[in-house]
Amino acid sequence: MKNKLYKPIILSLMALSLVGCDSNEVAVADKDESSEIVEEVQEEMDTENKPAEDDIDKSKLKDTEEDKDDKKEEAEKEVLEVSKEEEKKDDKQVAEKTSPEKETSEEDKAHEKDGKYVSSMIAELKGEPSDYITATAYEYKFEDNKFVVSGSFDYFENPEDYENVEEIGNEKDHKFVVNDDTVLQAVGGMADPKIFNKEDFLKYLNECKDTGLALIIFVENGVATSVSISS
């Protein structure tokens, strides 16, 4: 700081000495010497200023490098997050492929609650109620180990309790599990039940489809023990 203050004073004194000299040779010599001093002073000032500029440039360069590092770090984080999401998706797909078979869909699910299921065989109503009749059936078939009925049902958990009834809505496929022990029959009055095989039972169902006779299905342990056409 002191050097910077002295240097202008020195320059001023040198200039005055040049004016006061009578000899041209002395003036020339002093001028040359003054020029050298001015050049030296200028070089020193440039040298002093240069580090400051370098510091500024280095500071800017440092900031730029830090910004690059930050951006690089952010990019790496984004890539890592994307990778994790992809891994989750892959794990989910693998789990779905390797997991046990899914539970039976609603379409394939059979009525397995123990009790009595009752419907009136009136095909023209297409499963809709009419007057005092709350449940009607209109189509029948066997699929593998299931008896399939189109229409609606009244369900009695306790077959002897007619007060507590649950209405099961009109659907295309009401399914009931059957096996070799399931009895397919026609019953009425004092006569003995008439037993059918599946093929003959379907024929008889179609013959009775608009008679208003009752279709009664008893289920125990999830399996239909009997399917009856009752007069």
C-alpha positions as CSV (number, residue, x, y, z in Angstrom):
1,M,0.0,0.0,0.0
2,K,2.9,2.4,0.9
3,N,4.6,1.6,-2.5
4,K,1.4,2.6,-4.3
5,L,1.4,6.0,-2.5
6,Y,5.1,6.7,-3.0
7,K,5.2,6.0,-6.7
8,P,3.0,9.0,-7.8
9,I,5.1,11.3,-5.6
10,I,8.3,10.0,-7.2
11,L,6.9,10.5,-10.7
12,S,5.9,14.1,-9.8
13,L,9.4,14.9,-8.5
14,M,11.0,13.5,-11.5
15,A,8.8,15.6,-13.8
16,L,9.8,18.8,-11.9
17,S,13.5,18.0,-12.1
18,L,13.1,17.6,-15.9
19,V,11.6,21.1,-16.2
20,G,14.3,22.7,-14.0
21,C,17.3,21.3,-15.9
22,D,19.1,23.7,-18.3
23,S,21.3,21.1,-20.0
24,N,19.6,19.1,-22.8
25,E,21.9,16.2,-22.2
26,V,20.9,16.1,-18.6
27,A,17.3,16.5,-19.5
28,V,17.6,13.6,-22.0
29,A,19.4,11.5,-19.5
30,D,16.9,12.3,-16.8
31,K,14.0,11.7,-19.2
32,D,15.4,8.3,-20.1
33,E,15.9,7.5,-16.5
34,S,12.4,8.7,-15.7
35,S,11.0,6.5,-18.5
36,E,12.8,3.5,-17.1
37,I,11.4,4.3,-13.6
38,V,7.9,4.7,-15.1
39,E,8.2,1.4,-16.9
40,E,9.4,-0.3,-13.7
41,V,6.6,1.2,-11.7
42,Q,4.1,0.2,-14.3
43,E,5.5,-3.4,-14.3
44,E,5.2,-3.5,-10.5
45,M,1.6,-2.3,-10.6
46,D,0.8,-4.9,-13.3
47,T,2.4,-7.5,-11.2
48,E,0.4,-6.5,-8.1
49,N,-2.8,-6.4,-10.0
50,K,-2.3,-9.7,-11.8
51,P,-2.7,-12.0,-8.8
52,A,-6.0,-10.3,-8.0
53,E,-7.2,-11.0,-11.5
54,D,-5.9,-14.5,-11.3
55,D,-7.7,-14.9,-7.9
56,I,-11.0,-13.7,-9.6
57,D,-10.5,-16.1,-12.5
58,K,-9.6,-19.0,-10.2
59,S,-12.7,-18.2,-8.0
60,K,-14.9,-18.2,-11.1
61,L,-13.3,-21.4,-12.3
62,K,-13.8,-23.0,-8.9
63,D,-17.5,-22.0,-8.8
64,T,-17.9,-23.4,-12.3
65,E,-16.3,-26.7,-11.3
66,E,-18.5,-26.9,-8.2
67,D,-21.6,-26.3,-10.4
68,K,-20.5,-29.0,-12.7
69,D,-20.0,-31.4,-9.7
70,D,-23.4,-30.5,-8.3
71,K,-25.1,-31.1,-11.7
72,K,-23.2,-34.4,-12.1
73,E,-24.3,-35.5,-8.6
74,E,-27.9,-34.6,-9.4
75,A,-27.8,-36.5,-12.7
76,E,-26.3,-39.5,-10.9
77,K,-29.1,-39.3,-8.3
78,E,-31.8,-39.2,-11.0
79,V,-30.2,-42.2,-12.8
80,L,-30.1,-44.1,-9.5
81,E,-33.8,-43.3,-8.8
82,V,-34.8,-44.4,-12.3
83,S,-32.8,-47.6,-11.8
84,K,-34.6,-48.3,-8.5
85,E,-38.0,-47.8,-10.1
86,E,-37.1,-50.2,-13.0
87,E,-35.9,-52.7,-10.4
88,K,-39.2,-52.5,-8.6
89,K,-41.1,-53.0,-11.8
90,D,-39.0,-56.0,-12.7
91,D,-39.4,-57.5,-9.2
92,K,-43.2,-57.0,-9.4
93,Q,-43.3,-58.7,-12.8
94,V,-41.2,-61.6,-11.6
95,A,-43.3,-61.9,-8.5
96,E,-46.5,-62.0,-10.6
97,K,-45.0,-64.7,-12.9
98,T,-43.6,-66.8,-10.1
99,S,-46.5,-66.4,-7.6
100,P,-49.0,-69.2,-7.1
101,E,-52.2,-69.1,-9.2
102,K,-54.5,-66.2,-8.4
103,E,-57.6,-66.8,-6.5
104,T,-60.6,-67.9,-8.5
105,S,-62.1,-65.0,-10.4
106,E,-65.7,-63.8,-9.7
107,E,-66.8,-65.4,-13.0
108,D,-65.5,-68.9,-12.0
109,K,-66.5,-68.7,-8.3
110,A,-69.2,-71.1,-7.2
111,H,-71.8,-70.8,-4.5
112,E,-70.2,-72.6,-1.6
113,K,-72.2,-71.4,1.4
114,D,-74.0,-74.3,3.0
115,G,-77.8,-74.1,2.9
116,K,-80.7,-74.3,0.4
117,Y,-80.9,-72.3,-2.9
118,V,-84.4,-72.1,-4.5
119,S,-85.6,-70.6,-7.8
120,S,-88.8,-71.0,-9.8
121,M,-88.4,-72.4,-13.3
122,I,-90.0,-69.6,-15.5
123,A,-87.8,-69.0,-18.5
124,E,-89.9,-66.2,-19.9
125,L,-89.0,-64.0,-16.9
126,K,-85.3,-64.3,-17.6
127,G,-84.4,-64.3,-14.0
128,E,-86.6,-61.3,-12.9
129,P,-89.2,-61.5,-10.1
130,S,-92.9,-61.4,-10.7
131,D,-95.7,-60.7,-8.2
132,Y,-95.1,-63.0,-5.2
133,I,-92.2,-64.9,-7.0
134,T,-88.9,-63.4,-6.0
135,A,-86.5,-65.6,-7.9
136,T,-86.7,-67.3,-11.3
137,A,-84.4,-69.4,-13.5
138,Y,-84.3,-69.8,-17.3
139,E,-81.1,-71.7,-18.5
140,Y,-79.1,-74.7,-17.3
141,K,-75.9,-76.5,-18.2
142,F,-73.0,-78.5,-16.8
143,E,-69.5,-77.3,-17.1
144,D,-66.8,-79.7,-15.9
145,N,-67.5,-80.1,-12.2
146,K,-70.1,-77.3,-12.0
147,F,-73.9,-77.0,-12.5
148,V,-74.6,-73.6,-14.0
149,V,-77.9,-71.8,-13.7
150,S,-79.0,-68.5,-15.3
151,G,-81.4,-66.5,-13.2
152,S,-81.8,-65.5,-9.5
153,F,-82.1,-67.4,-6.2
154,D,-83.5,-67.3,-2.7
155,Y,-80.9,-68.5,-0.3
156,F,-81.8,-70.1,3.1
157,E,-78.8,-70.7,5.4
158,N,-81.1,-72.8,7.6
159,P,-83.3,-74.9,5.2
160,E,-86.0,-75.1,7.9
161,D,-86.1,-71.3,8.6
162,Y,-88.3,-69.7,5.9
163,E,-88.3,-66.4,7.7
164,N,-84.7,-65.6,7.0
165,V,-84.1,-65.5,3.3
166,E,-81.4,-63.8,1.3
167,E,-82.1,-62.8,-2.3
168,I,-79.3,-63.5,-4.8
169,G,-79.5,-61.3,-7.8
170,N,-80.1,-62.1,-11.4
171,E,-76.9,-63.4,-13.1
172,K,-76.0,-65.3,-16.2
173,D,-73.9,-67.9,-14.5
174,H,-74.7,-69.1,-11.0
175,K,-72.3,-72.0,-10.4
176,F,-72.6,-74.9,-8.0
177,V,-69.9,-77.5,-7.5
178,V,-71.1,-81.1,-8.2
179,N,-69.4,-84.5,-8.0
180,D,-70.3,-88.1,-8.5
181,D,-72.2,-88.1,-5.3
182,T,-74.5,-85.2,-6.2
183,V,-78.1,-86.5,-6.7
184,L,-79.9,-85.1,-9.7
185,Q,-83.6,-85.8,-9.2
186,A,-87.3,-84.9,-9.7
187,V,-89.5,-85.1,-6.6
188,G,-93.1,-84.4,-5.8
189,G,-95.9,-85.6,-3.6
190,M,-95.7,-89.1,-2.3
191,A,-93.9,-90.6,-5.3
192,D,-90.4,-91.8,-5.1
193,P,-87.7,-89.4,-6.5
194,K,-86.8,-90.0,-10.1
195,I,-83.0,-90.1,-10.4
196,F,-81.2,-88.7,-13.6
197,N,-77.7,-88.6,-15.1
198,K,-76.5,-85.3,-16.2
199,E,-77.6,-85.6,-19.8
200,D,-81.1,-86.8,-19.0
201,F,-81.4,-84.2,-16.2
202,L,-80.7,-81.4,-18.7
203,K,-83.4,-82.7,-21.0
204,Y,-85.9,-82.8,-18.2
205,L,-84.9,-79.2,-17.1
206,N,-85.6,-77.9,-20.6
207,E,-89.0,-79.7,-20.6
208,C,-89.9,-78.0,-17.3
209,K,-88.3,-74.6,-18.0
210,D,-91.7,-72.7,-18.1
211,T,-93.7,-74.9,-15.7
212,G,-93.1,-72.8,-12.6
213,L,-91.7,-75.9,-10.8
214,A,-89.1,-75.2,-8.1
215,L,-85.4,-75.8,-8.6
216,I,-83.9,-76.6,-5.2
217,I,-80.2,-77.1,-4.6
218,F,-78.7,-78.2,-1.3
219,V,-75.1,-77.4,-0.6
220,E,-72.9,-78.9,2.1
221,N,-69.2,-78.3,2.6
222,G,-69.2,-76.2,-0.6
223,V,-70.6,-79.0,-2.8
224,A,-74.1,-79.6,-4.0
225,T,-75.4,-82.7,-2.4
226,S,-78.6,-82.6,-4.5
227,V,-80.3,-80.7,-7.3
228,S,-84.0,-81.3,-7.4
229,I,-86.9,-80.3,-9.6
230,S,-89.8,-80.1,-7.2
231,S,-93.6,-79.9,-7.8
